[in-house]
Amino acid sequence: MAQPKSRHRVPHVFDCWNHVAARLRRAERLLLLLDFDGTLVGFRRNPEDVRLEESVRSLLARLARRNDVSLGFISGRRRADLLHRVNVPGAKYWGLHGWEKHPSRRLNGSSRRAILSLREALGSAISPLSGVWLDDKHATLALHYRGAPSDAAREARAITRKVLAARAPQFRILRGKKIWELLPSEIEGKGAVVAHLAHDAPAGTLAVYIGDDTTDEAAFAALTQGLTIRVGRPKRTHARFRLRNPGEVRQFLERLAAETRRQGRVPRNS
């Protein structure tokens, strides 16, 4: 999905809380969509070391039980990995930037063959580089360089550009934080799934999307009428508001929960 060209610097969401709270209170339902890494949890050198705090999981579970909240998680991780790490009953999970919406989804044959060819070419080329490694997620490849020396990271990026140049337009790059995601063209990215979910939501639904990375910009751009929040340092973005870190995301979710309680909304199965 194409993104609008214009981006802007955005205010901190707590500095505009009266406006934000009013939008939450006016909404009949909330479609609450969250990224995972960098949004709900901080980054670790090894992505396998990331853990969601139990207090945050409990807060998310309370939101998922509400009869007026549809909660979902959209991540670059595989869906099974995301489900395992979040583990909130009643929520929906989309892996691989929204493409993997159920465990049995597979690429078409030509795309998978292209992924295997790219993995072989890149894997052998970057193997001598310290701190650089390639993650095969079946439908995508992720080139990680968090913790790599700067010269190794530069060389890895140059190698990736060269290898992909011979394969355009089969693949595109999503540049993340110390990671490059290499996606076959059939994977549209987060913007496509977010736009679909917002379109199909019942009337009176306010879509809320929180993410931290360039991979989330398509989702921000897709929700022109939604409440979009970028996590991290101030920078130009399609999001309308910002938060500084996962700790502030938790504070925002607590305030959101308080606003829904104030409206007298009831949990499911209450």
N, C-alpha and C positions, 0 to 999 in steps of 0.2 A: 504494500500500500504506500503510495507516495505521501511524503510529508510536506506540509506547508513550508515555504522558505523562511517565513518570519519566525524569529525566536526572540525572547525577551528575558530580562532579569526579573526575578519574581520575589515577592515579599515572603517573610516567614509566616507560616499559617497561624501561629499563636498571636502574632501582632494584628491579625485580622479576624480574631476569633468570633466576634459578634456577628460579622457577616457570614462566616462559615457555619456557625451554630444555627443561624436563621435558615440557611439552606437545608441543613440536616433536619430541622424541625418541620419545615414545609413539606419535605419528601414523604410520600406514603410508604415507599419501600427504598431500601438501599441495596445496590449491587456493589459489593465491596471486593475489589480485586487487588491482590498483593503479590509483588515480586518476593523472592526469598533472600538470596545472598546480597548483602549490603543494605537490605531493607529491614528484614526481621532479625537478621543475624549479621555480625561483623565478618570480615574476610579472614581466612586463615591461609597460610602458605599451602597447606594440603587441604583441598576442599572436603576430604573425608573427615576432617577433624571438626567440622562445623556442627554445633548442637543448638537447638532451640531451647531457651529457658522454659522450665515448667510453668513459671508464672505467666509467661507470654502465651504458652499453649492453653492454659486455663482461661485466659482472657478471650482468646480466639474462639474457644469452645463455647463460652457464654454467648458470644455474638452469633455463632453458627446456630445456636438453639432458638434464636429470636425468630418469631414468625414473620418479621418484616425485613429480614436481612438475608441476602443470598451471598455467601462467602466463597471466594475462589482464589486459588494460587496459580500463578503463571511464571514459569521459571525456565532457564536454559538447561537445567538438570533433566535427566530422564524422569518420566512421570513416577515410576516406582520408587526412585530415590527420593523425590520430593514428597511423596505420600508417606514414606517411612520417616522422614525427618520432621515433617509437620504433624502428621497423625492427629488431625482434628476431625472427629466424626461430623458428618453432615455437610462438609465442605466439598467443593469440586477442585480437581487438580488437572492442570495442563502442563505437560513437559515439553522440552525442546521448543521453547518460545511460542507455545500455544498450539503447535502442530500435533503433539502426542496427547490426544484427549481420551484414549482408551488403550489398554495394554497391548492389544493385538494389531495396532496400526503399523503398517509397513510401507517403506518407500516402494515406488515402482522399480522394476528390474534395472532399467538403464541408470536411474539415479543411484541405486545401491552399487552398481558396478563402477560408476564414476567416483563414489566415495572410496571404494576399495583402492582404486587406482591412485587417487589423491593421497590416501593414507600411506601407501607404499612409497610414493615419490617424496612426500614431506618427511615421513618417518626416517628414511635413510639419510636425508639431507641434514636434518637437525640433530641427529643422534650424537654428534661430537660436541654439541653446545651445552655448556653447564647451566643447569637450572631451567632448561626448556624441555617441555614434554607435550606429547600429543595424546588427546583423549578421544577415542572412538566411541561415540554415543549411538552408533548404528545409523541414524539418519543424518547426523551432523558430525563434524570434527571440531574439537576445541584445542587451540594452540595456547598452552599456558606458559607464561614467563614471569610469574610472580616470584621474586627472590633471585632471578637470574641477574648476573652482572650486566651492566648497561651495554657493553659491546656485544655480548651474546644475544641480548634482546634485539638490538639493532640488526644483527645478522639474521636472526630468525625472521624478523619482519621482511627483510629484503628477499630472503629465500622464498617466503610465502607468496609475496607479490609476483616473483618470477614464475613460480610453479603455477599459480592461478592464471597468469596472463595467457598461458597456452590452453586454458580450459574455459575461458569466458565464452558465452554467458551461462555456462552450466552452474556456476557457483557465485555467491556473493559473500562479502565479509561483514560481520557485525563486530565492530571494535568495542570491546568492553574494558573493564579495569584489569590490566595485566593479562588479558586474554583476547584472542581473536576467535570468533565463532565462524566456521566455514559452512555455509548452508547451501544445499542444492536449491535450484530455482523453484521447485514445487513447495518449499516451505516458505510461507509468506511472512512470518514473524508475528509479534504480539499484537500489532495494530489490527490485523485482520480478525483475529478471534475476539478482541475487545469490541470492535465495531459490531460484529455479529451478535455478541451477547447484549450489548446496549440496545441494538435494534429490536431484539426479541423480548426485551424486558417489558413487564406490564406498564401501562400508563401510570405516571406519577412516581416512577423509579428514578432515583438519583444515582448515577454511576460514580463510584469513588475508586481511583486507581493510584497506588503508591509504588514507586520504583526508584532506582538509584542510578541507572546506567544509560548509556547511549542506546542499548537494546530496548529500553523502555520508551524512547522518544516517539516511536510510531504509535504506541498506546496513548500517550499524552495527546498526540496530534489527532487521534481518532475521536477522542471524547471532547468535542468542542463545547458541549453543554454540561460536561461532567465536572467533578471536583478532582483535580489532578495535582499530585504532590511529588516533587522530586526530592530524594534524600541525598545529602552530601553538601559539599562546599558550594557557595553561590556561583552560578554560571548561567549562561544563556541556555534556555530550555523552552520546550513547548508546554511544560507544566505551568499551572496557575500559581502554585504555592511551593514552598520548600520546608523541609525539616533537616536538621543537622546530621542525625545519626539514628541507628536503630532504637536507642533509648528514647529519643523523642517520638519515634513512630509508636512505641508503646504508650507514651503519654497521650498522643493523639487518639489512639484506639480507646483508651480509658475515657477520654472526654466524649468521644463518639458514643460509647456505651451509656454514659451518663445522660446525654441528650435524648437517647431513645427511651431510657427509663423515665425521664421527665415527661415524655409524651404519653406515658401510660401504656406503652407497647408491651406485649406479654411474650414470654418464651414459648417455643414449641413444647408440647407435652407437659405443659404446666398444670 
